[in-house]
Amino acid sequence: MNAMPWDENTFLAKLREVGASAYHDKHPFHVLMNSGRLAPEAIRVWVSNRFYYQANIPVKDAAIVSNCPLREVRRLWIHRIIDHDGTQGEEGGIGAWLGLGEACGLSREELLAGRQVAPGVRFAVDAYVDFARRQPWPIAVASSLTELFAPDLMAKRLEAFERFYPWVQPRGLEYFKRRVTQARRDSDEALRLTLAYCVTGEMQAAAVRALENHGRARRWSLASSGLPPCCSSEPAC
């Protein structure tokens, strides 16, 4: 247990250290994806499994909001739910991912049914939502910091799809286009809250662990769901 709190620079360095080693952009699947070396079936399997994660993001964020007693924080965080669930006439990120699935040759019904979701993916996503429900809200916020450490990931993914996967209909890439700007905004917000509200040694250490555990779950439980057999050593967005 970290009895004495770290100063802000040390705390930030600890968080960045986790991000540098644990973020899922380093997983073999994403290396293959961004270099154009995945077959259509591997892309479809990933899209199907990743949809289960996408559909549960607003559930996770609703848990954070429900656990937070601070009105100003709830007002800041609630846009994440709307970004993914959408509003009347605007389908949000979940709708955009369904569009990606259709552009890859998958039906909405197939994605919504979740029949292709691997058990390891379902377990990891459900555990993440449960974590957000049970932990103090600043710790759950810290677990959302993953995108801070790969700010250009969505831009690289968009470029890779446009360059290497022309069989994916261009209209299906809307999710990636949205997240190019949303991811940076979201990670900046999460970092400000983490630094402001994780001020004890215990909370700081818990924040680092939360980020590490979430990064590991996304890296191995989500990404490996779409890997060719030669690259899939564990069930692993």
C-alpha positions as CSV (number, residue, x, y, z in Angstrom):
1,M,0.0,0.0,0.0
2,N,1.2,3.5,-0.9
3,A,0.9,5.3,2.5
4,M,2.1,8.7,1.4
5,P,0.6,10.3,-1.7
6,W,2.8,10.9,-4.7
7,D,3.1,14.4,-6.0
8,E,1.2,15.1,-9.2
9,N,4.1,14.6,-11.5
10,T,5.0,11.3,-10.0
11,F,1.4,10.1,-10.0
12,L,1.1,11.1,-13.7
13,A,4.3,9.3,-14.5
14,K,3.0,6.1,-12.8
15,L,-0.2,6.3,-14.9
16,R,1.8,6.9,-18.1
17,E,4.1,4.0,-17.3
18,V,1.1,1.7,-17.2
19,G,-0.3,3.1,-20.5
20,A,3.0,2.7,-22.3
21,S,3.2,-1.0,-21.5
22,A,-0.4,-2.2,-21.2
23,Y,-2.5,-0.4,-23.9
24,H,-4.0,-2.7,-26.5
25,D,-2.4,-0.9,-29.5
26,K,0.6,-3.1,-28.9
27,H,-1.3,-6.3,-29.1
28,P,-0.4,-8.4,-32.2
29,F,-3.9,-8.2,-33.5
30,H,-3.7,-4.4,-33.8
31,V,-0.2,-4.5,-35.3
32,L,-1.7,-6.8,-38.0
33,M,-4.7,-4.7,-38.4
34,N,-2.8,-1.4,-38.9
35,S,-0.5,-3.0,-41.4
36,G,-3.3,-4.5,-43.5
37,R,-2.5,-8.1,-42.8
38,L,-5.9,-9.3,-41.5
39,A,-8.4,-11.4,-43.6
40,P,-12.0,-10.2,-43.8
41,E,-13.2,-12.9,-41.4
42,A,-10.7,-11.8,-38.7
43,I,-12.0,-8.2,-39.1
44,R,-15.6,-9.4,-38.8
45,V,-14.9,-11.5,-35.7
46,W,-13.2,-8.5,-34.0
47,V,-16.1,-6.2,-35.0
48,S,-18.6,-8.7,-33.6
49,N,-16.8,-9.1,-30.3
50,R,-15.9,-5.4,-29.9
51,F,-19.6,-4.5,-30.3
52,Y,-20.3,-6.2,-26.9
53,Y,-17.7,-3.8,-25.4
54,Q,-19.2,-0.8,-27.2
55,A,-22.7,-1.6,-26.1
56,N,-21.6,-1.7,-22.4
57,I,-19.6,1.5,-22.4
58,P,-22.6,3.7,-21.5
59,V,-23.7,1.1,-18.9
60,K,-20.2,1.5,-17.3
61,D,-20.4,5.3,-17.5
62,A,-23.9,5.3,-16.0
63,A,-22.5,3.3,-13.1
64,I,-19.9,6.0,-12.5
65,V,-22.5,8.8,-12.7
66,S,-24.8,6.9,-10.2
67,N,-21.9,6.5,-7.7
68,C,-20.8,10.1,-7.9
69,P,-22.3,12.6,-5.4
70,L,-20.8,15.6,-7.1
71,R,-23.1,17.4,-9.5
72,E,-20.3,19.1,-11.4
73,V,-18.7,15.8,-12.1
74,R,-21.9,14.1,-13.2
75,R,-22.6,17.0,-15.6
76,L,-19.1,16.6,-17.1
77,W,-19.3,12.8,-17.4
78,I,-22.9,12.4,-18.7
79,H,-22.0,13.3,-22.3
80,R,-20.2,10.0,-22.6
81,I,-23.5,8.1,-22.2
82,I,-25.1,10.3,-24.8
83,D,-22.1,9.9,-27.1
84,H,-22.6,6.2,-27.2
85,D,-26.3,5.7,-26.8
86,G,-27.2,8.7,-28.9
87,T,-30.4,10.8,-28.8
88,Q,-33.6,11.0,-30.8
89,G,-32.6,11.0,-34.4
90,E,-28.9,10.5,-33.7
91,E,-27.7,6.9,-33.0
92,G,-24.4,7.7,-31.3
93,G,-21.4,5.5,-31.1
94,I,-23.4,2.3,-30.8
95,G,-25.3,3.1,-33.9
96,A,-22.0,3.9,-35.7
97,W,-20.5,0.6,-34.7
98,L,-23.6,-1.2,-36.0
99,G,-23.0,0.7,-39.2
100,L,-19.4,-0.6,-39.2
101,G,-20.7,-4.1,-38.9
102,E,-23.0,-3.7,-41.8
103,A,-20.2,-2.2,-43.9
104,C,-18.2,-5.4,-43.1
105,G,-21.0,-7.7,-44.2
106,L,-22.6,-8.3,-40.8
107,S,-26.2,-7.7,-40.0
108,R,-27.5,-5.6,-37.2
109,E,-29.5,-8.6,-35.9
110,E,-26.4,-10.7,-35.8
111,L,-24.4,-8.1,-33.8
112,L,-27.3,-7.3,-31.4
113,A,-27.8,-11.0,-30.7
114,G,-24.1,-11.4,-29.7
115,R,-23.9,-15.0,-30.8
116,Q,-20.2,-14.6,-31.9
117,V,-19.1,-13.0,-28.7
118,A,-16.3,-15.1,-27.2
119,P,-16.8,-16.2,-23.5
120,G,-13.5,-14.4,-22.6
121,V,-14.7,-11.2,-24.1
122,R,-18.1,-11.4,-22.3
123,F,-16.4,-12.1,-19.0
124,A,-13.9,-9.2,-19.4
125,V,-16.6,-6.7,-20.3
126,D,-19.0,-7.8,-17.6
127,A,-16.2,-7.6,-15.1
128,Y,-15.4,-4.1,-16.2
129,V,-19.0,-2.9,-15.8
130,D,-19.2,-4.6,-12.4
131,F,-15.9,-2.9,-11.4
132,A,-17.4,0.5,-12.2
133,R,-20.5,-0.3,-10.1
134,R,-18.5,-1.4,-7.0
135,Q,-15.5,0.9,-6.9
136,P,-15.4,4.5,-5.7
137,W,-16.2,6.7,-8.7
138,P,-12.7,8.3,-9.0
139,I,-11.1,4.8,-9.4
140,A,-13.6,3.8,-12.1
141,V,-12.8,7.1,-13.8
142,A,-9.1,6.3,-13.7
143,S,-9.8,2.9,-15.4
144,S,-11.1,4.9,-18.3
145,L,-7.8,6.6,-19.0
146,T,-6.6,4.0,-21.6
147,E,-7.1,6.3,-24.6
148,L,-4.8,8.9,-23.1
149,F,-1.9,6.8,-24.0
150,A,-2.6,6.2,-27.7
151,P,-4.2,9.5,-28.8
152,D,-3.5,8.8,-32.5
153,L,-4.8,5.2,-32.4
154,M,-8.2,6.1,-34.0
155,A,-6.5,8.2,-36.7
156,K,-4.2,5.3,-37.5
157,R,-7.0,2.8,-37.5
158,L,-9.0,5.0,-39.9
159,E,-6.1,5.3,-42.2
160,A,-5.5,1.6,-42.1
161,F,-9.1,0.8,-43.0
162,E,-9.1,3.3,-45.8
163,R,-5.8,2.1,-47.2
164,F,-5.9,-1.7,-46.7
165,Y,-9.5,-2.8,-46.4
166,P,-11.3,-1.2,-49.4
167,W,-14.0,-4.0,-49.1
168,V,-15.3,-2.2,-46.0
169,Q,-17.8,0.3,-47.2
170,P,-16.6,3.9,-46.4
171,R,-19.9,4.8,-44.7
172,G,-19.0,2.2,-42.0
173,L,-15.9,4.2,-40.8
174,E,-18.0,6.9,-39.1
175,Y,-17.2,5.6,-35.6
176,F,-13.5,5.9,-36.1
177,K,-13.9,9.5,-37.5
178,R,-15.9,10.5,-34.4
179,R,-13.5,9.0,-32.0
180,V,-10.5,10.9,-33.4
181,T,-11.6,14.0,-31.6
182,Q,-13.8,12.4,-28.9
183,A,-11.1,10.1,-27.5
184,R,-8.7,13.0,-26.8
185,R,-11.4,15.0,-25.1
186,D,-12.6,12.1,-23.0
187,S,-9.1,11.1,-21.9
188,D,-8.2,14.7,-21.0
189,E,-11.4,15.0,-18.9
190,A,-10.7,11.6,-17.1
191,L,-7.1,12.7,-16.4
192,R,-8.1,16.0,-14.8
193,L,-10.6,14.2,-12.6
194,T,-8.2,11.4,-11.6
195,L,-5.5,13.9,-10.6
196,A,-8.0,16.1,-8.7
197,Y,-9.8,13.4,-6.7
198,C,-7.3,10.6,-6.3
199,V,-5.2,12.5,-3.7
200,T,-4.4,9.9,-1.0
201,G,-1.7,7.3,-1.4
202,E,-4.3,4.6,-1.3
203,M,-6.5,6.1,-4.0
204,Q,-3.6,6.8,-6.2
205,A,-2.3,3.3,-6.0
206,A,-5.8,2.0,-6.6
207,A,-6.1,4.2,-9.7
208,V,-2.9,2.8,-11.1
209,R,-4.1,-0.7,-10.5
210,A,-7.5,0.0,-12.1
211,L,-5.8,1.3,-15.2
212,E,-3.5,-1.6,-15.4
213,N,-6.2,-4.2,-15.0
214,H,-8.5,-2.5,-17.6
215,G,-5.6,-2.2,-20.1
216,R,-4.8,-5.9,-19.6
217,A,-8.4,-6.9,-20.1
218,R,-8.8,-4.9,-23.3
219,R,-5.5,-6.0,-24.6
220,W,-5.8,-9.8,-24.1
221,S,-9.5,-10.5,-23.7
222,L,-10.9,-8.3,-26.5
223,A,-8.2,-8.2,-29.1
224,S,-7.3,-11.9,-29.3
225,S,-10.9,-12.7,-30.1
226,G,-10.2,-11.9,-33.7
227,L,-6.6,-13.1,-34.0
228,P,-5.5,-15.7,-36.4
229,P,-4.5,-18.9,-34.5
230,C,-0.8,-18.1,-34.9
231,C,-1.1,-15.0,-32.8
232,S,-3.8,-15.9,-30.2
233,S,-2.2,-17.1,-27.1
234,E,-5.0,-15.9,-24.8
235,P,-8.6,-15.0,-25.2
236,A,-8.3,-11.0,-25.5
237,C,-10.5,-3.6,-28.3
